Amino acid sequence: MPAPTKNERQKCWDARDNFWNCLTENNDNESKCTEFKKVFEAQCTKQWAKYFMRRRSYLQYEDKLKTEGFKPADEKPKKKS
């Protein structure tokens, strides 16, 4: 499989950005972004699409850590006195 050309890469990135914007605007409800998802999957290789979706999840997790801080899973809520 040959490497994507500059034009193909740009089309993929544009499709990714449009899909991600739709997801953000619709609180990650993919059912409202099906057309953007189809274009994204058509413009990007499967490997790239998989990577970008993992990247988006990581970026969302990172933002959550920055805004909410780290909360261990086994931590019990503190009782108010």
C-alpha distances in whole Angstrom, upper triangle without the diagonal:
4,7,9,12,15,16,14,14,18,18,16,19,22,21,21,24,26,25,26,29,30,30,32,35,35,35,32,33,29,31,32,29,27,26,25,23,21,20,19,17,16,15,13,10,12,12,13,16,17,17,19,21,22,23,25,27,28,29,31,33,33,35,37,38,39,41,43,42,42,43,43,43,46,48,51,52,55,59,60,64
4,6,9,12,14,12,12,16,16,15,18,20,20,21,23,25,25,26,29,30,30,32,35,35,36,33,34,30,33,33,30,28,27,25,24,22,21,19,18,16,15,13,11,14,13,14,17,18,18,19,22,23,23,26,28,28,29,31,33,33,35,37,38,39,41,43,43,42,44,44,44,47,49,52,53,56,59,61,65
4,6,9,11,9,9,13,14,13,15,18,18,18,21,23,23,24,26,28,28,30,32,33,33,30,32,29,31,32,28,27,26,23,22,21,19,18,17,16,13,12,10,13,12,12,15,17,16,17,20,21,20,23,25,25,26,29,30,30,32,34,35,36,38,40,40,39,41,42,42,45,47,50,51,54,57,58,62
4,7,8,6,6,10,10,10,12,14,15,15,18,20,20,21,24,25,25,27,29,30,31,28,30,27,29,29,25,24,23,20,20,19,16,15,14,13,10,9,9,12,12,11,13,16,15,16,19,20,20,21,24,25,25,27,29,29,31,33,34,35,37,39,39,39,41,42,42,45,47,50,50,53,56,57,61
4,5,5,6,9,10,11,12,14,15,16,18,20,21,22,24,26,27,28,30,32,33,30,31,29,31,30,27,26,24,22,21,20,18,16,17,15,12,12,12,16,16,14,16,19,18,18,21,23,22,23,27,27,26,29,31,31,32,35,36,36,38,40,40,41,43,44,44,48,49,52,52,55,58,59,63
4,6,5,6,9,10,11,12,14,15,16,18,20,21,22,24,26,27,28,30,31,29,31,28,30,30,26,26,24,21,21,21,18,16,17,16,13,12,14,17,17,14,17,20,18,17,21,23,21,22,26,26,25,28,30,29,30,33,34,34,36,38,39,39,42,43,44,47,48,51,51,54,57,58,61
4,5,5,6,9,10,11,12,14,15,17,18,20,21,23,24,26,27,29,30,28,29,27,29,28,24,24,21,19,19,19,15,15,16,14,11,12,14,17,18,15,17,20,19,18,21,23,22,23,26,27,26,28,31,30,31,34,35,35,36,39,40,40,43,44,44,48,49,52,52,54,57,58,62
4,5,5,6,9,10,11,12,14,15,17,18,20,21,23,24,26,27,28,26,27,24,26,25,22,21,19,17,17,16,13,12,13,11,7,8,10,14,14,12,13,17,16,15,18,21,20,21,24,25,24,26,29,29,30,32,34,34,35,38,38,39,41,42,42,46,47,50,50,53,56,57,60
4,5,5,6,9,10,10,12,14,15,16,18,20,21,22,24,26,27,24,26,23,26,25,21,21,19,16,16,16,13,11,13,12,8,8,10,13,13,10,12,15,14,13,16,18,17,18,21,22,21,23,26,26,26,29,31,30,32,35,35,35,38,39,39,43,44,47,47,50,53,54,57
4,5,5,6,9,10,10,12,14,15,16,18,20,21,22,24,25,23,25,23,25,24,20,21,18,15,16,16,13,12,14,13,9,10,13,16,16,12,14,17,16,14,17,19,18,18,22,22,21,23,26,26,26,29,30,30,31,34,35,36,38,40,40,44,44,47,47,50,52,53,57
4,6,5,6,9,10,11,12,14,15,17,18,20,21,23,24,22,23,20,22,21,18,17,15,12,13,13,10,9,11,10,6,8,11,14,15,12,12,16,16,14,16,19,18,18,21,23,22,23,26,27,27,29,31,31,32,35,36,36,39,40,40,44,45,47,47,50,53,53,57
4,5,5,6,9,10,10,12,14,15,16,18,20,21,22,20,21,18,21,20,16,16,14,11,11,12,9,7,8,8,5,5,8,11,12,9,9,12,12,10,13,16,15,15,18,19,19,21,23,24,24,27,29,29,30,32,33,34,36,37,37,40,42,44,44,47,50,51,54
4,5,5,6,9,10,10,12,14,15,16,18,20,21,19,20,18,21,20,16,17,16,12,12,14,11,8,11,12,9,8,11,13,13,10,10,13,12,9,12,15,13,13,17,17,16,18,21,21,21,24,26,26,27,29,30,31,33,35,35,39,40,42,42,45,48,48,52
4,5,5,6,9,10,11,12,14,15,16,18,20,18,20,18,20,18,15,16,14,10,12,13,10,8,12,12,9,10,14,16,16,13,12,16,15,12,14,17,16,15,18,20,18,19,23,23,22,25,27,27,28,30,32,33,35,37,37,41,41,43,43,46,48,49,53
4,5,5,6,9,10,11,12,14,15,17,18,16,17,15,17,15,12,12,10,7,8,9,6,5,8,9,7,8,12,13,15,12,10,14,14,11,12,16,15,14,17,19,18,19,22,23,23,25,27,27,28,30,32,32,34,36,36,39,40,42,42,45,47,48,52
4,5,5,6,8,10,10,12,14,15,16,14,16,13,16,15,12,13,12,8,8,10,9,6,9,11,9,8,12,12,13,10,8,11,11,8,9,12,11,10,13,15,14,15,18,19,19,21,24,24,25,27,28,29,31,32,32,36,37,39,39,42,44,45,49
4,5,5,6,9,10,10,12,14,15,14,16,14,17,15,12,14,13,9,11,13,11,9,12,14,12,12,15,16,17,13,12,14,14,10,11,14,12,11,14,16,14,15,18,18,18,20,23,22,23,25,27,28,30,32,32,36,37,39,38,41,43,44,47
4,6,5,6,9,10,11,12,14,13,14,13,15,13,9,11,10,7,9,11,9,8,12,13,12,13,16,17,18,15,13,16,16,13,13,16,15,13,16,18,16,17,20,21,20,22,25,25,25,27,29,30,32,34,34,38,38,40,39,42,44,45,48
4,5,5,6,9,10,11,12,10,11,9,12,10,7,9,9,5,6,9,8,7,10,12,12,12,15,15,16,14,11,13,14,11,10,14,13,11,14,16,15,15,18,20,19,21,24,24,24,26,28,29,30,32,31,35,36,37,37,40,42,43,47
4,5,5,6,9,10,10,9,11,10,13,12,9,12,12,9,9,12,12,10,12,15,14,14,17,16,17,14,12,13,13,10,9,12,11,8,11,13,12,11,15,16,15,17,20,20,20,22,24,25,27,29,28,32,33,34,34,37,39,40,43
4,5,5,6,9,10,10,11,11,14,12,9,13,13,9,11,14,13,12,15,17,16,17,20,20,21,18,15,17,17,13,13,16,14,11,14,16,14,13,17,18,16,18,21,21,20,22,25,26,28,30,30,34,34,36,35,37,39,40,43
4,5,5,6,9,8,9,8,10,8,6,10,10,8,9,13,12,12,14,17,16,17,20,20,21,19,16,18,18,15,14,17,16,13,15,18,16,15,18,20,18,19,23,23,22,24,26,28,29,31,31,34,35,36,35,38,40,40,44
4,6,5,6,4,6,6,9,8,7,10,12,9,10,13,14,12,15,17,17,17,20,19,20,18,15,16,16,13,11,14,14,10,12,15,14,12,15,17,16,17,20,21,20,21,24,25,26,28,27,31,31,32,32,35,37,37,41
4,5,5,6,9,10,13,11,10,14,15,12,13,17,17,15,18,20,20,20,22,22,22,20,17,18,18,15,13,15,14,11,12,14,12,10,14,15,13,14,18,18,17,19,21,23,24,26,26,30,30,31,30,33,35,35,39
4,6,8,9,11,12,10,10,14,14,13,14,17,18,17,19,22,21,22,25,24,25,23,20,21,21,18,16,19,18,14,16,18,16,14,17,19,16,17,21,21,19,21,24,26,27,29,29,32,32,33,32,34,36,36,40
4,6,5,8,9,7,8,12,14,12,13,17,17,17,19,21,22,22,25,24,25,23,20,20,21,18,16,19,19,15,15,19,17,15,18,20,18,18,22,22,20,21,24,26,26,29,28,31,31,32,31,34,35,36,39
4,6,9,11,10,11,14,16,15,15,18,19,18,20,23,23,23,25,24,25,23,20,20,20,18,15,17,17,13,13,16,15,12,15,17,15,14,18,19,17,18,21,22,23,25,24,27,28,28,27,30,32,32,36
4,6,9,9,9,12,14,13,12,16,17,15,17,20,20,20,22,20,21,19,16,16,17,15,12,14,14,11,11,14,14,11,14,16,15,15,18,20,19,19,22,22,23,25,24,27,28,29,28,31,33,34,38
4,6,6,7,10,13,12,11,15,17,16,17,20,21,21,23,21,22,21,18,18,19,17,14,16,18,14,14,18,17,15,17,20,19,18,22,23,22,22,25,26,26,27,26,29,30,31,30,33,35,36,40
4,5,5,6,10,9,8,11,13,12,13,16,18,18,19,18,20,18,15,15,17,15,12,15,17,14,14,18,18,16,18,21,20,20,24,25,24,25,27,27,28,29,28,31,32,33,33,36,38,39,43
4,5,6,9,10,9,11,14,14,15,17,19,20,22,20,22,21,17,18,21,19,16,19,20,17,18,21,21,19,22,25,24,24,27,28,27,28,30,31,31,32,30,34,35,35,35,38,40,41,45
4,6,8,9,10,12,14,14,16,18,19,20,22,21,24,22,18,20,22,19,17,20,21,18,18,22,21,19,22,25,23,23,27,28,27,28,30,31,31,33,32,35,36,37,36,39,40,41,45
4,6,5,6,9,10,10,12,14,15,16,19,18,20,19,15,17,19,16,14,18,18,15,17,20,19,18,21,23,22,23,26,27,26,28,30,31,31,33,32,35,36,37,37,40,42,43,46
4,5,5,6,9,10,10,12,14,15,17,17,19,18,15,16,19,17,15,18,19,17,18,22,22,21,23,26,25,26,29,30,30,30,33,33,34,35,34,37,38,39,39,42,44,45,49
4,5,5,6,9,10,11,12,14,17,17,20,18,15,17,20,17,16,20,21,19,20,24,23,22,25,27,27,28,31,32,31,33,35,36,36,38,37,40,41,43,42,45,47,48,52
4,5,5,6,9,10,11,12,15,15,18,16,13,15,17,14,13,17,18,15,18,21,20,19,23,24,24,25,28,29,28,30,32,33,34,36,35,38,39,41,40,44,46,47,50
4,5,5,6,8,10,11,13,12,15,13,10,12,14,12,11,15,16,14,16,19,19,18,21,23,23,24,27,28,28,29,31,32,32,34,33,36,37,39,39,42,45,46,49
4,5,5,6,9,10,12,12,15,14,11,14,16,14,14,17,19,17,19,22,22,22,25,27,27,28,31,32,32,33,35,35,36,37,36,39,41,43,43,46,48,49,53
4,5,5,6,8,11,12,15,13,11,14,16,14,14,18,18,17,20,22,22,22,25,27,27,28,31,32,32,34,35,36,37,38,37,41,42,44,44,47,50,51,54
4,5,5,6,9,10,12,10,7,11,12,10,11,14,15,14,16,19,19,19,22,23,23,25,28,28,29,31,32,32,34,35,34,38,39,41,41,45,47,48,52
4,6,5,7,7,10,9,6,9,12,11,11,14,15,15,17,19,20,21,23,25,25,27,29,30,31,32,33,33,35,35,34,38,40,42,42,45,48,49,53
4,6,8,9,12,11,9,13,15,14,14,18,19,18,21,23,23,24,27,28,29,30,33,33,34,36,37,37,38,39,38,42,43,45,46,49,52,53,57
4,7,9,12,10,9,13,14,13,14,17,17,17,20,22,22,23,26,27,27,29,32,32,33,35,36,36,38,39,38,42,43,46,46,49,52,53,57
4,6,8,6,6,9,10,10,12,14,14,15,18,19,20,21,24,24,25,27,29,30,31,33,34,34,35,36,36,39,41,43,44,47,50,51,55
4,5,5,6,9,10,11,12,14,15,16,19,20,21,23,24,25,27,29,30,31,33,34,35,34,36,36,36,39,41,44,44,47,50,52,56
4,5,5,6,8,10,11,12,14,15,17,18,20,21,23,24,26,27,29,30,32,33,33,32,34,34,33,36,38,41,42,45,48,50,53
4,6,5,6,9,10,11,12,14,16,16,18,20,21,22,24,26,27,28,30,31,31,31,32,32,31,35,37,40,41,44,47,49,52
4,5,5,6,9,10,10,12,14,15,16,18,20,20,22,24,25,26,28,30,30,29,31,32,31,35,37,39,40,43,46,48,51
4,5,5,6,9,10,11,13,14,15,17,18,20,21,23,24,26,27,28,29,29,30,31,30,34,35,38,38,41,44,46,50
4,6,5,6,9,10,11,12,14,16,17,18,20,21,23,25,26,27,27,26,28,28,27,31,33,35,36,39,42,44,48
4,6,5,6,9,10,10,12,14,15,16,18,20,21,22,24,25,25,25,26,27,26,30,32,34,35,38,41,43,47
4,5,5,6,9,10,10,12,14,15,16,18,20,21,22,24,24,24,26,27,27,30,32,34,35,38,41,42,46
4,5,5,6,9,10,11,12,14,15,17,19,20,21,22,23,23,24,25,24,28,29,32,32,35,38,40,43
4,5,5,6,9,10,11,12,14,15,17,18,20,21,21,20,22,22,22,25,27,29,30,33,36,38,42
4,5,5,6,9,10,10,12,14,15,16,18,20,20,19,21,22,23,26,27,30,31,33,37,38,42
4,5,5,6,9,10,11,12,14,15,17,18,19,19,21,22,22,26,27,29,29,32,35,36,40
4,5,5,6,9,10,11,12,14,15,16,17,16,18,19,19,22,23,26,26,29,32,34,37
4,5,5,6,9,10,11,12,14,15,15,14,16,18,18,22,22,25,26,28,32,33,37
4,5,5,6,9,10,11,12,14,14,15,17,19,20,23,24,26,26,29,32,33,36
4,5,5,6,9,10,11,12,13,14,16,18,18,22,22,24,24,26,29,30,34
4,5,5,6,9,10,10,11,10,12,14,15,18,19,21,21,24,27,28,32
4,5,5,6,9,10,10,10,13,15,16,20,20,22,22,25,28,29,32
4,5,5,6,8,9,11,14,16,18,21,21,23,22,24,27,28,31
4,5,5,6,7,9,11,13,15,18,17,19,19,21,24,25,28
4,6,5,5,6,9,11,13,17,16,18,18,20,23,24,27
4,6,6,8,11,15,17,20,19,21,20,21,25,25,28
4,6,9,12,15,17,20,18,20,19,20,23,23,26
4,7,8,12,14,16,15,16,15,16,19,20,23
4,6,10,13,15,13,16,15,16,19,20,23
4,6,9,12,11,14,14,15,19,20,23
4,6,9,7,10,10,12,16,18,21
4,6,5,9,11,13,17,19,22
4,6,8,11,14,17,20,23
4,6,10,12,15,19,21
4,7,9,12,15,18
4,6,9,12,15
4,6,9,12
4,6,9
4,6
4
